[in-house]
Amino acid sequence: MCGACGERGAFDWARAWTTGVAARRAVAAAAARAADRRGLRVTAGSGGWLVSGPTGAATACDGLGALVAAVRRWAGDGEPAPWDPGRPSGPLSVPGEPDRRTGVVLRVGPGGARCPDAALDGRPGEAAVVDCETTARAVLAALASPRWSPRRYLERVEGVFAPWGHPVDDTAPQRPELAADHLVRLEWTRQSGRLDGTALAARGPLGPGAEYDVEIRDGQLVRARTRYAVR
């Protein structure tokens, strides 16, 4: 059986941007503001966050996905509170080293692989060619999984006619101090299921000469990398 089939990823896609204490505090503030629940506290720690609910129950979170899941349960109607860009939570960390993962083009075509692992296990620069859109969706899930996310990210999709395979425009606030708010709410929307069957991309500044580049397809986080300005 293919190791990646049916696996929905739990890899912490934002870890590179939350390595600093200031960045984790910004994410904590953004998560608490999004939940907007009286008595809810989100505290940044050395390796993650602690979410303390109004009842006193506490949940330790070591990644952005776990943090958003923990605060979402306290939101009144499951939706984030209205966002006020005039109250930014703060910037994220700028990674000190370039991303060494390999990008991959996902293509549906004749004679393609029928299993995500077989499609993704090619040499760098080779496209991941699969036999049908069903297998292509399984490749998206694999790219979001702990098995493949640390090694590969999606560059683009070819040969897919479903909405999740269409080209998408980047949309994100162009102020570094809003990065934490934007990524928390992006993950909130992804977890809600509203991005299943569609595609969304976001690119915004982390600091001078660096920006985050995130893409979600069919509800899967298939790209989260740092882009650096060419000098």
MDAnalysis code that builds the backbone (N, CA, C; Angstrom):
import MDAnalysis as mda
import numpy as np

u = mda.Universe.empty(693, n_residues=231, atom_resindex=np.repeat(np.arange(231), 3), trajectory=True)
u.add_TopologyAttr("name", ["N", "CA", "C"] * 231)
u.add_TopologyAttr("resid", np.arange(1, 232))
u.add_TopologyAttr("resname", ["MET", "CYS", "GLY", "ALA", "CYS", "GLY", "GLU", "ARG", "GLY", "ALA", "PHE", "ASP", "TRP", "ALA", "ARG", "ALA", "TRP", "THR", "THR", "GLY", "VAL", "ALA", "ALA", "ARG", "ARG", "ALA", "VAL", "ALA", "ALA", "ALA", "ALA", "ALA", "ARG", "ALA", "ALA", "ASP", "ARG", "ARG", "GLY", "LEU", "ARG", "VAL", "THR", "ALA", "GLY", "SER", "GLY", "GLY", "TRP", "LEU", "VAL", "SER", "GLY", "PRO", "THR", "GLY", "ALA", "ALA", "THR", "ALA", "CYS", "ASP", "GLY", "LEU", "GLY", "ALA", "LEU", "VAL", "ALA", "ALA", "VAL", "ARG", "ARG", "TRP", "ALA", "GLY", "ASP", "GLY", "GLU", "PRO", "ALA", "PRO", "TRP", "ASP", "PRO", "GLY", "ARG", "PRO", "SER", "GLY", "PRO", "LEU", "SER", "VAL", "PRO", "GLY", "GLU", "PRO", "ASP", "ARG", "ARG", "THR", "GLY", "VAL", "VAL", "LEU", "ARG", "VAL", "GLY", "PRO", "GLY", "GLY", "ALA", "ARG", "CYS", "PRO", "ASP", "ALA", "ALA", "LEU", "ASP", "GLY", "ARG", "PRO", "GLY", "GLU", "ALA", "ALA", "VAL", "VAL", "ASP", "CYS", "GLU", "THR", "THR", "ALA", "ARG", "ALA", "VAL", "LEU", "ALA", "ALA", "LEU", "ALA", "SER", "PRO", "ARG", "TRP", "SER", "PRO", "ARG", "ARG", "TYR", "LEU", "GLU", "ARG", "VAL", "GLU", "GLY", "VAL", "PHE", "ALA", "PRO", "TRP", "GLY", "HIS", "PRO", "VAL", "ASP", "ASP", "THR", "ALA", "PRO", "GLN", "ARG", "PRO", "GLU", "LEU", "ALA", "ALA", "ASP", "HIS", "LEU", "VAL", "ARG", "LEU", "GLU", "TRP", "THR", "ARG", "GLN", "SER", "GLY", "ARG", "LEU", "ASP", "GLY", "THR", "ALA", "LEU", "ALA", "ALA", "ARG", "GLY", "PRO", "LEU", "GLY", "PRO", "GLY", "ALA", "GLU", "TYR", "ASP", "VAL", "GLU", "ILE", "ARG", "ASP", "GLY", "GLN", "LEU", "VAL", "ARG", "ALA", "ARG", "THR", "ARG", "TYR", "ALA", "VAL", "ARG"])
u.atoms.positions = np.array([
    [0.856, -1.199, 0.000],
    [0.000, 0.000, 0.000],
    [0.881, 1.234, 0.000],
    [0.518, 2.251, -0.755],
    [1.301, 3.478, -0.840],
    [1.307, 4.186, 0.509],
    [2.516, 4.570, 0.977],
    [2.644, 5.128, 2.311],
    [1.958, 6.461, 2.497],
    [1.786, 7.234, 1.430],
    [1.220, 8.572, 1.590],
    [-0.267, 8.624, 1.317],
    [-0.852, 7.564, 0.754],
    [-2.263, 7.605, 0.367],
    [-3.152, 7.824, 1.589],
    [-4.034, 8.801, 1.481],
    [-5.007, 9.037, 2.532],
    [-4.459, 9.769, 3.745],
    [-3.201, 10.165, 3.723],
    [-2.612, 10.815, 4.883],
    [-2.829, 12.313, 4.807],
    [-3.461, 12.855, 5.836],
    [-3.670, 14.312, 5.885],
    [-2.624, 14.897, 6.815],
    [-1.833, 15.811, 6.302],
    [-0.612, 16.217, 6.982],
    [-0.807, 16.949, 8.287],
    [0.128, 16.731, 9.214],
    [0.168, 17.454, 10.459],
    [1.498, 18.175, 10.607],
    [2.268, 18.261, 9.518],
    [3.566, 18.912, 9.556],
    [3.378, 20.397, 9.854],
    [4.256, 20.947, 10.714],
    [4.144, 22.362, 11.086],
    [4.719, 23.215, 9.971],
    [3.886, 23.635, 9.056],
    [4.340, 24.325, 7.857],
    [4.909, 25.711, 8.142],
    [4.578, 26.307, 9.284],
    [5.040, 27.663, 9.589],
    [6.214, 27.694, 10.557],
    [6.816, 26.565, 10.863],
    [7.850, 26.514, 11.903],
    [9.021, 27.462, 11.617],
    [9.448, 27.552, 10.372],
    [10.605, 28.404, 10.049],
    [10.352, 29.869, 10.371],
    [9.070, 30.275, 10.430],
    [8.731, 31.674, 10.662],
    [8.361, 31.966, 12.113],
    [8.405, 30.942, 12.970],
    [8.045, 31.137, 14.387],
    [9.176, 30.686, 15.309],
    [10.410, 30.754, 14.829],
    [11.533, 30.287, 15.634],
    [11.905, 31.255, 16.750],
    [11.656, 32.528, 16.549],
    [12.004, 33.525, 17.557],
    [10.889, 33.732, 18.569],
    [11.273, 34.140, 19.781],
    [10.285, 34.376, 20.833],
    [9.322, 35.489, 20.437],
    [9.845, 36.546, 19.819],
    [8.977, 37.657, 19.413],
    [7.946, 37.199, 18.394],
    [8.347, 36.324, 17.480],
    [7.414, 35.808, 16.479],
    [6.341, 34.947, 17.136],
    [6.734, 34.114, 18.105],
    [5.734, 33.272, 18.781],
    [4.772, 34.126, 19.600],
    [5.271, 35.204, 20.168],
    [4.374, 36.106, 20.894],
    [3.398, 36.787, 19.940],
    [3.873, 37.154, 18.752],
    [2.987, 37.759, 17.761],
    [1.894, 36.780, 17.341],
    [2.273, 35.520, 17.134],
    [1.286, 34.502, 16.756],
    [0.305, 34.267, 17.902],
    [0.800, 34.279, 19.136],
    [-0.088, 34.112, 20.293],
    [-1.126, 35.226, 20.340],
    [-0.679, 36.459, 20.117],
    [-1.609, 37.589, 20.117],
    [-2.616, 37.464, 18.984],
    [-2.136, 37.064, 17.808],
    [-3.033, 36.923, 16.654],
    [-4.077, 35.845, 16.897],
    [-3.667, 34.717, 17.496],
    [-4.607, 33.621, 17.758],
    [-5.652, 34.036, 18.791],
    [-5.216, 34.718, 19.848],
    [-6.163, 35.150, 20.878],
    [-7.162, 36.163, 20.324],
    [-6.701, 37.068, 19.483],
    [-7.599, 38.056, 18.894],
    [-8.579, 37.403, 17.920],
    [-8.120, 36.400, 17.195],
    [-9.015, 35.725, 16.251],
    [-10.119, 34.978, 16.988],
    [-9.773, 34.341, 18.104],
    [-10.785, 33.613, 18.880],
    [-11.707, 34.566, 19.631],
    [-11.141, 35.634, 20.187],
    [-11.923, 36.682, 20.863],
    [-12.888, 36.085, 21.890],
    [-12.344, 35.257, 22.778],
    [-13.155, 34.618, 23.811],
    [-12.691, 35.099, 25.183],
    [-13.608, 35.604, 25.960],
    [-13.268, 36.090, 27.298],
    [-12.731, 34.929, 28.135],
    [-11.606, 35.176, 28.799],
    [-11.013, 34.144, 29.641],
    [-10.024, 33.249, 28.931],
    [-9.916, 33.378, 27.612],
    [-8.967, 32.567, 26.845],
    [-7.603, 33.244, 26.863],
    [-6.558, 32.465, 27.171],
    [-5.209, 33.000, 27.184],
    [-4.314, 32.143, 26.306],
    [-3.479, 32.795, 25.522],
    [-2.497, 32.110, 24.682],
    [-1.128, 32.642, 25.050],
    [-0.264, 31.763, 25.533],
    [1.055, 32.155, 26.011],
    [2.136, 31.518, 25.150],
    [3.085, 32.314, 24.715],
    [4.207, 31.795, 23.929],
    [5.259, 31.222, 24.858],
    [5.773, 30.044, 24.504],
    [6.810, 29.393, 25.281],
    [8.073, 29.215, 24.468],
    [9.001, 28.434, 24.991],
    [10.288, 28.244, 24.322],
    [10.169, 27.436, 23.036],
    [9.179, 26.557, 22.960],
    [9.048, 25.722, 21.766],
    [7.669, 25.717, 21.160],
    [6.775, 26.605, 21.628],
    [5.417, 26.616, 21.099],
    [4.524, 27.533, 21.902],
    [3.304, 27.068, 22.184],
    [2.323, 27.902, 22.873],
    [1.528, 27.065, 23.869],
    [0.971, 27.755, 24.854],
    [0.061, 27.130, 25.805],
    [-1.262, 27.874, 25.722],
    [-2.319, 27.121, 25.406],
    [-3.655, 27.695, 25.319],
    [-4.426, 27.321, 26.572],
    [-4.827, 28.321, 27.323],
    [-5.600, 28.103, 28.549],
    [-7.020, 28.596, 28.323],
    [-7.982, 27.682, 28.404],
    [-9.365, 28.032, 28.138],
    [-10.047, 28.677, 29.321],
    [-11.239, 29.203, 29.123],
    [-11.985, 29.852, 30.198],
    [-12.291, 28.914, 31.362],
    [-12.333, 27.603, 31.096],
    [-12.622, 26.635, 32.160],
    [-11.385, 26.224, 32.930],
    [-10.213, 26.674, 32.467],
    [-8.967, 26.293, 33.112],
    [-8.231, 25.179, 32.396],
    [-8.884, 24.536, 31.435],
    [-8.226, 23.482, 30.674],
    [-7.101, 24.069, 29.836],
    [-5.957, 23.388, 29.798],
    [-4.792, 23.894, 29.079],
    [-4.354, 22.901, 28.007],
    [-3.930, 23.441, 26.885],
    [-3.456, 22.620, 25.771],
    [-2.107, 23.151, 25.306],
    [-1.099, 22.272, 25.278],
    [0.219, 22.642, 24.771],
    [0.240, 22.420, 23.264],
    [0.740, 23.400, 22.525],
    [0.742, 23.341, 21.062],
    [2.161, 23.587, 20.557],
    [2.660, 22.682, 19.725],
    [4.022, 22.850, 19.227],
    [4.080, 23.340, 17.792],
    [2.933, 23.639, 17.190],
    [2.906, 24.127, 15.818],
    [1.715, 25.030, 15.584],
    [1.750, 25.763, 14.474],
    [0.670, 26.701, 14.172],
    [-0.658, 25.982, 13.979],
    [-0.642, 24.855, 13.277],
    [-1.887, 24.117, 13.064],
    [-2.529, 23.676, 14.361],
    [-1.715, 23.153, 15.288],
    [-2.240, 22.724, 16.586],
    [-2.759, 23.914, 17.384],
    [-2.061, 25.048, 17.289],
    [-2.496, 26.243, 18.002],
    [-3.847, 26.728, 17.500],
    [-4.002, 26.816, 16.190],
    [-5.263, 27.287, 15.629],
    [-6.396, 26.327, 15.983],
    [-6.130, 25.031, 15.928],
    [-7.162, 24.050, 16.295],
    [-7.582, 24.225, 17.752],
    [-6.611, 24.541, 18.623],
    [-6.914, 24.689, 20.045],
    [-7.752, 25.925, 20.327],
    [-7.495, 27.039, 19.629],
    [-8.269, 28.262, 19.902],
    [-9.603, 28.265, 19.163],
    [-9.675, 27.566, 18.032],
    [-10.930, 27.543, 17.268],
    [-12.079, 26.950, 18.080],
    [-11.766, 25.992, 18.933],
    [-12.839, 25.347, 19.704],
    [-13.518, 26.295, 20.677],
    [-12.816, 27.423, 20.986],
    [-13.390, 28.390, 21.924],
    [-14.100, 29.531, 21.214],
    [-14.005, 29.607, 19.898],
    [-14.694, 30.662, 19.153],
    [-16.199, 30.410, 19.201],
    [-16.955, 31.458, 19.401],
    [-18.387, 31.300, 19.602],
    [-19.104, 30.557, 18.494],
    [-18.897, 30.953, 17.234],
    [-19.579, 30.310, 16.124],
    [-18.592, 29.597, 15.200],
    [-17.379, 29.392, 15.671],
    [-16.375, 28.722, 14.867],
    [-15.663, 29.626, 13.886],
    [-16.085, 30.894, 13.820],
    [-15.489, 31.841, 12.893],
    [-14.575, 32.801, 13.653],
    [-13.516, 33.292, 13.002],
    [-12.650, 34.254, 13.683],
    [-13.334, 35.599, 13.844],
    [-12.928, 36.317, 14.846],
    [-13.458, 37.660, 15.062],
    [-13.023, 38.572, 13.928],
    [-13.746, 39.653, 13.675],
    [-13.339, 40.597, 12.631],
    [-11.905, 41.068, 12.847],
    [-11.186, 41.196, 11.758],
    [-9.771, 41.561, 11.802],
    [-9.629, 43.071, 11.689],
    [-8.875, 43.653, 12.590],
    [-8.586, 45.078, 12.553],
    [-7.119, 45.276, 12.154],
    [-6.825, 45.574, 10.885],
    [-5.432, 45.777, 10.456],
    [-4.730, 46.915, 11.178],
    [-5.504, 47.762, 11.835],
    [-4.901, 48.850, 12.592],
    [-4.286, 48.394, 13.902],
    [-4.505, 47.118, 14.264],
    [-3.920, 46.559, 15.486],
    [-3.100, 45.317, 15.117],
    [-1.975, 45.491, 14.482],
    [-1.162, 44.346, 14.069],
    [-0.586, 43.597, 15.262],
    [-0.528, 42.269, 15.141],
    [0.016, 41.453, 16.232],
    [1.535, 41.404, 16.205],
    [2.130, 41.617, 15.026],
    [3.579, 41.668, 14.955],
    [4.150, 40.815, 13.843],
    [5.418, 41.039, 13.513],
    [6.058, 40.298, 12.418],
    [6.496, 38.903, 12.837],
    [6.868, 38.113, 11.860],
    [7.371, 36.760, 12.078],
    [8.889, 36.746, 11.922],
    [9.477, 35.573, 12.159],
    [10.929, 35.431, 12.031],
    [11.321, 35.330, 10.562],
    [12.498, 35.825, 10.249],
    [13.083, 35.659, 8.914],
    [14.124, 34.548, 9.018],
    [13.916, 33.421, 8.352],
    [14.889, 32.320, 8.441],
    [16.277, 32.765, 8.020],
    [17.277, 32.265, 8.738],
    [18.643, 32.653, 8.434],
    [19.266, 31.876, 7.297],
    [18.658, 30.737, 6.950],
    [19.192, 29.907, 5.874],
    [18.145, 29.731, 4.790],
    [18.570, 29.599, 3.534],
    [17.608, 29.392, 2.441],
    [16.938, 28.035, 2.522],
    [15.754, 27.961, 1.945],
    [14.992, 26.709, 1.888],
    [15.667, 25.769, 0.890],
    [16.063, 24.589, 1.349],
    [16.764, 23.646, 0.483],
    [15.850, 22.552, -0.078],
    [14.569, 22.681, 0.142],
    [13.636, 21.703, -0.420],
    [13.541, 21.865, -1.935],
    [13.025, 20.830, -2.591],
    [12.923, 20.820, -4.047],
    [11.478, 21.052, -4.477],
    [11.278, 21.978, -5.399],
    [9.955, 22.206, -5.951],
    [9.601, 21.141, -6.975],
    [8.308, 20.900, -7.130],
    [7.852, 19.881, -8.069],
    [6.627, 20.385, -8.823],
    [6.571, 20.086, -10.108],
    [5.397, 20.364, -10.937],
    [4.520, 19.131, -10.931],
    [3.263, 19.288, -10.569],
    [2.300, 18.184, -10.573],
    [1.535, 18.218, -11.882],
    [1.587, 17.101, -12.628],
    [0.971, 17.056, -13.946],
    [0.129, 15.795, -14.093],
    [-1.063, 15.944, -14.642],
    [-1.903, 14.794, -14.986],
    [-1.689, 14.485, -16.459],
    [-1.299, 13.242, -16.751],
    [-1.010, 12.876, -18.135],
    [-1.004, 11.385, -18.345],
    [-1.030, 10.953, -19.590],
    [-1.041, 9.518, -19.906],
    [0.198, 8.814, -19.351],
    [-0.023, 7.614, -18.842],
    [1.079, 6.818, -18.330],
    [1.623, 7.277, -16.999],
    [0.891, 8.159, -16.325],
    [1.366, 8.680, -15.047],
    [1.252, 7.678, -13.926],
    [1.900, 7.993, -12.825],
    [1.899, 7.120, -11.655],
    [0.503, 7.061, -11.026],
    [0.251, 5.952, -10.325],
    [-1.035, 5.774, -9.653],
    [-0.922, 5.927, -8.151],
    [0.261, 6.262, -7.666],
    [0.505, 6.387, -6.230],
    [1.343, 7.631, -5.977],
    [1.016, 8.423, -4.944],
    [1.775, 9.643, -4.668],
    [3.265, 9.409, -4.464],
    [3.624, 8.387, -3.713],
    [5.046, 8.148, -3.461],
    [5.808, 7.904, -4.758],
    [5.216, 7.133, -5.655],
    [5.873, 6.854, -6.930],
    [6.028, 8.122, -7.751],
    [5.047, 9.009, -7.683],
    [5.104, 10.248, -8.451],
    [6.140, 11.221, -7.890],
    [6.283, 11.263, -6.580],
    [7.150, 12.244, -5.942],
    [8.589, 11.777, -5.773],
    [8.839, 10.505, -5.993],
    [10.146, 9.940, -5.713],
    [11.105, 10.043, -6.894],
    [10.884, 11.005, -7.788],
    [11.761, 11.170, -8.941],
    [12.945, 12.054, -8.631],
    [13.773, 12.261, -9.617],
    [14.952, 13.113, -9.461],
    [14.536, 14.580, -9.424],
    [15.342, 15.432, -8.774],
    [15.044, 16.874, -8.762],
    [14.914, 17.413, -10.180],
    [13.874, 18.199, -10.413],
    [13.629, 18.748, -11.734],
    [12.635, 17.968, -12.547],
    [12.362, 16.721, -12.144],
    [11.368, 15.916, -12.845],
    [9.968, 16.269, -12.365],
    [9.025, 16.315, -13.290],
    [7.637, 16.545, -12.919],
    [7.057, 15.296, -12.265],
    [6.106, 15.498, -11.366],
    [5.361, 14.386, -10.777],
    [4.142, 14.145, -11.663],
    [4.227, 13.165, -12.551],
    [3.162, 12.882, -13.509],
    [2.292, 11.765, -12.950],
    [0.981, 12.002, -12.895],
    [0.040, 11.019, -12.364],
    [-1.040, 10.728, -13.402],
    [-1.763, 9.638, -13.178],
    [-2.697, 9.142, -14.184],
    [-4.029, 9.867, -14.225],
    [-4.451, 10.494, -13.104],
    [-5.779, 11.110, -13.067],
    [-5.829, 12.158, -11.959],
    [-6.926, 12.915, -11.928],
    [-7.064, 13.965, -10.931],
    [-7.229, 13.398, -9.524],
    [-7.792, 12.211, -9.400],
    [-7.913, 11.591, -8.077],
    [-6.535, 11.335, -7.484],
    [-5.626, 10.811, -8.291],
    [-4.259, 10.597, -7.819],
    [-3.568, 11.929, -7.560],
    [-3.857, 12.928, -8.384],
    [-3.261, 14.252, -8.178],
    [-3.668, 14.828, -6.824],
    [-4.910, 14.642, -6.435],
    [-5.354, 15.120, -5.130],
    [-4.641, 14.378, -4.006],
    [-4.365, 13.094, -4.218],
    [-3.605, 12.335, -3.229],
    [-2.163, 12.852, -3.138],
    [-1.611, 13.321, -4.248],
    [-0.275, 13.913, -4.225],
    [-0.283, 15.201, -3.402],
    [-1.331, 16.002, -3.527],
    [-1.438, 17.214, -2.712],
    [-1.413, 16.868, -1.228],
    [-2.173, 15.844, -0.849],
    [-2.188, 15.412, 0.549],
    [-0.811, 14.933, 0.984],
    [-0.113, 14.247, 0.083],
    [1.232, 13.766, 0.411],
    [2.197, 14.927, 0.613],
    [2.103, 15.955, -0.235],
    [2.987, 17.109, -0.114],
    [2.761, 17.865, 1.197],
    [1.572, 17.741, 1.769],
    [1.262, 18.402, 3.039],
    [1.593, 17.524, 4.241],
    [2.046, 16.312, 4.002],
    [2.275, 15.354, 5.075],
    [3.684, 15.448, 5.650],
    [3.892, 14.917, 6.861],
    [5.241, 14.912, 7.445],
    [6.249, 14.128, 6.618],
    [5.792, 13.221, 5.780],
    [6.710, 12.436, 4.953],
    [7.362, 13.264, 3.859],
    [6.575, 14.100, 3.170],
    [7.080, 14.804, 2.003],
    [7.277, 16.306, 2.205],
    [6.535, 16.933, 3.110],
    [6.633, 18.382, 3.267],
    [8.041, 18.866, 3.615],
    [8.817, 18.138, 4.401],
    [10.183, 18.612, 4.674],
    [11.119, 18.492, 3.478],
    [10.664, 17.812, 2.392],
    [11.550, 17.584, 1.249],
    [11.095, 18.246, -0.046],
    [9.792, 18.351, -0.250],
    [9.275, 18.858, -1.519],
    [8.182, 19.886, -1.271],
    [7.987, 20.764, -2.250],
    [6.856, 21.688, -2.234],
    [6.330, 21.818, -3.657],
    [5.087, 22.242, -3.786],
    [4.457, 22.344, -5.093],
    [4.846, 23.651, -5.778],
    [5.294, 23.545, -7.035],
    [5.559, 24.742, -7.839],
    [4.310, 25.155, -8.603],
    [3.703, 24.206, -9.313],
    [2.478, 24.512, -10.051],
    [1.786, 23.206, -10.440],
    [0.571, 23.354, -10.978],
    [-0.236, 22.213, -11.393],
    [-0.528, 22.336, -12.884],
    [-0.453, 21.219, -13.601],
    [-0.738, 21.195, -15.034],
    [-1.689, 20.054, -15.359],
    [-2.558, 20.278, -16.325],
    [-3.442, 19.217, -16.793],
    [-4.625, 18.924, -15.899],
    [-4.965, 19.830, -14.993],
    [-6.094, 19.645, -14.082],
    [-7.149, 20.705, -14.401],
    [-8.409, 20.285, -14.538],
    [-9.488, 21.201, -14.904],
    [-10.375, 21.579, -13.712],
    [-10.226, 20.867, -12.603],
    [-10.997, 21.185, -11.404],
    [-10.540, 22.518, -10.827],
    [-11.401, 23.216, -10.086],
    [-11.030, 24.526, -9.535],
    [-9.766, 24.514, -8.691],
    [-9.492, 23.420, -7.996],
    [-8.305, 23.390, -7.152],
    [-7.008, 23.379, -7.967],
    [-7.102, 23.115, -9.283],
    [-5.917, 23.098, -10.126],
    [-5.702, 24.365, -10.924],
    [-6.592, 25.335, -10.784],
    [-6.481, 26.574, -11.555],
    [-5.359, 27.468, -11.030],
    [-4.779, 28.299, -11.876],
    [-3.797, 29.287, -11.400],
    [-4.448, 30.240, -10.407],
    [-3.678, 30.690, -9.438],
    [-4.218, 31.599, -8.421],
    [-3.303, 32.803, -8.266],
    [-3.907, 33.933, -7.923],
    [-3.153, 35.160, -7.668],
    [-2.772, 35.234, -6.195],
    [-1.633, 35.843, -5.911],
    [-1.190, 36.036, -4.535],
    [-2.000, 37.163, -3.897],
    [-2.507, 36.918, -2.691],
    [-3.228, 37.947, -1.955],
    [-2.773, 37.909, -0.506],
    [-2.173, 38.980, -0.040],
    [-1.733, 39.057, 1.350],
    [-1.433, 40.509, 1.690],
    [-1.578, 40.876, 2.972],
    [-1.224, 42.244, 3.382],
    [0.260, 42.496, 3.139],
    [0.596, 43.668, 2.702],
    [1.980, 43.992, 2.372],
    [2.673, 44.772, 3.492],
    [2.435, 44.343, 4.724],
    [3.093, 44.939, 5.888],
    [3.602, 43.808, 6.772],
    [4.900, 43.767, 7.100],
    [5.447, 42.664, 7.905],
    [4.751, 42.491, 9.243],
    [4.293, 43.575, 9.840],
    [3.679, 43.474, 11.164],
    [2.305, 42.795, 11.132],
    [1.768, 42.546, 9.929],
    [0.490, 41.847, 9.799],
    [0.662, 40.371, 9.438],
    [1.911, 39.917, 9.308],
    [2.154, 38.544, 8.854],
    [1.576, 37.506, 9.818],
    [1.761, 37.692, 11.114],
    [1.248, 36.727, 12.085],
    [-0.273, 36.627, 12.005],
    [-0.944, 37.777, 11.928],
    [-2.406, 37.780, 11.828],
    [-2.866, 37.056, 10.573],
    [-2.206, 37.334, 9.465],
    [-2.649, 36.752, 8.207],
    [-2.481, 35.232, 8.190],
    [-1.340, 34.730, 8.655],
    [-1.114, 33.283, 8.597],
    [-1.990, 32.535, 9.596],
    [-2.253, 33.126, 10.758],
    [-3.182, 32.492, 11.703],
    [-4.568, 32.357, 11.081],
    [-5.050, 33.405, 10.448],
    [-6.377, 33.367, 9.848],
    [-6.409, 32.508, 8.586],
    [-5.295, 32.432, 7.883],
    [-5.219, 31.540, 6.734],
    [-5.352, 30.090, 7.178],
    [-4.641, 29.715, 8.229],
    [-4.746, 28.347, 8.754],
    [-6.132, 28.089, 9.330],
    [-6.729, 29.088, 9.930],
    [-8.101, 28.962, 10.464],
    [-9.060, 28.627, 9.317],
    [-8.955, 29.366, 8.227],
    [-9.826, 29.121, 7.072],
    [-9.575, 27.738, 6.489],
    [-8.317, 27.331, 6.397],
    [-8.001, 25.998, 5.869],
    [-8.634, 24.910, 6.732],
    [-8.515, 25.047, 8.049],
    [-9.077, 24.037, 8.937],
    [-10.597, 24.002, 8.890],
    [-11.213, 25.117, 8.535],
    [-12.682, 25.162, 8.476],
    [-13.238, 24.349, 7.312],
    [-12.398, 24.018, 6.329],
    [-12.847, 23.265, 5.163],
    [-13.286, 24.125, 4.001],
    [-13.251, 25.448, 4.167],
    [-13.734, 26.320, 3.103],
    [-12.800, 26.365, 1.896],
    [-11.581, 25.854, 2.041],
    [-10.656, 25.822, 0.916],
    [-10.587, 24.455, 0.243],
    [-11.392, 23.505, 0.717],
    [-11.453, 22.204, 0.053],
    [-12.049, 22.390, -1.345],
    [-11.403, 21.810, -2.336],
    [-11.910, 21.893, -3.697],
    [-11.534, 23.164, -4.430],
    [-10.752, 24.028, -3.798],
    [-10.363, 25.272, -4.449],
    [-8.880, 25.530, -4.204],
    [-8.407, 26.723, -4.553],
    [-6.989, 27.048, -4.394],
    [-6.840, 28.480, -3.916],
    [-5.784, 28.715, -3.132],
    [-5.505, 30.044, -2.614],
    [-4.002, 30.183, -2.441],
    [-3.471, 31.353, -2.770],
    [-2.049, 31.633, -2.588],
    [-1.893, 32.942, -1.837],
    [-0.842, 33.032, -1.027],
    [-0.576, 34.244, -0.264],
    [0.921, 34.478, -0.220],
    [1.316, 35.705, -0.513],
    [2.719, 36.089, -0.449],
    [2.809, 37.483, 0.146],
    [3.580, 37.604, 1.216],
    [3.700, 38.898, 1.880],
    [5.050, 39.042, 2.542],
    [5.409, 40.254, 2.952],
    [6.736, 40.514, 3.496],
    [6.924, 39.968, 4.909],
    [8.110, 39.408, 5.154],
    [8.543, 39.029, 6.500],
    [9.433, 40.111, 7.088],
    [10.186, 40.752, 6.226],
    [11.130, 41.784, 6.621],
    [11.876, 42.238, 5.391],
    [12.895, 43.068, 5.547],
    [13.644, 43.544, 4.385],
    [14.238, 42.391, 3.575],
    [13.848, 42.321, 2.305],
    [14.437, 41.326, 1.416],
    [13.911, 39.919, 1.556],
    [12.866, 39.700, 2.337],
    [12.335, 38.344, 2.516],
    [10.810, 38.385, 2.588],
    [10.170, 37.366, 2.042],
    [8.713, 37.270, 2.085],
    [8.281, 35.822, 2.195],
    [7.093, 35.610, 2.797],
    [6.532, 34.266, 2.866],
    [5.759, 33.977, 1.586],
    [5.765, 32.719, 1.188],
    [5.103, 32.277, -0.040],
    [4.329, 31.006, 0.301],
    [3.013, 31.126, 0.387],
    [2.152, 30.032, 0.848],
    [1.115, 29.708, -0.216],
    [0.861, 28.424, -0.407],
    [-0.194, 28.017, -1.338],
    [-0.966, 26.841, -0.760],
    [-2.285, 26.913, -0.887],
    [-3.189, 25.855, -0.430],
    [-4.007, 25.402, -1.620],
    [-4.050, 24.087, -1.840],
    [-4.868, 23.516, -2.914],
    [-5.669, 22.348, -2.368],
    [-6.964, 22.386, -2.635],
    [-7.883, 21.349, -2.164],
    [-7.765, 21.153, -0.650],
    [-7.558, 22.244, 0.061],
    [-7.472, 22.183, 1.513],
    [-6.131, 21.739, 2.055],
    [-5.169, 21.471, 1.184],
    [-3.859, 20.987, 1.610],
    [-2.820, 22.105, 1.491],
    [-1.985, 22.249, 2.516],
    [-0.915, 23.236, 2.488],
    [0.248, 22.634, 1.700],
    [0.390, 23.030, 0.448],
    [1.349, 22.383, -0.454],
    [2.611, 23.209, -0.699],
    [2.612, 24.451, -0.222],
    [3.826, 25.257, -0.332],
    [3.872, 26.275, 0.791],
    [4.985, 26.297, 1.512],
    [5.232, 27.299, 2.544],
    [6.735, 27.506, 2.576],
    [7.197, 28.514, 1.891],
    [8.638, 28.743, 1.806],
    [8.940, 30.226, 1.845],
    [10.186, 30.533, 2.104],
    [10.649, 31.916, 2.174],
    [11.316, 32.282, 0.855],
    [10.915, 33.404, 0.308],
    [11.548, 33.952, -0.892],
    [12.455, 35.110, -0.472],
    [13.641, 35.127, -1.036],
    [14.586, 36.190, -0.736],
    [14.816, 37.036, -1.982],
    [15.003, 38.323, -1.772],
    [15.260, 39.223, -2.878],
    [16.600, 38.889, -3.514],
    [16.652, 38.931, -4.847],
    [17.880, 38.664, -5.572],
    [18.785, 39.883, -5.469],
    [20.017, 39.640, -5.033],
    [20.943, 40.753, -4.848],
    [21.963, 40.789, -5.996],
])
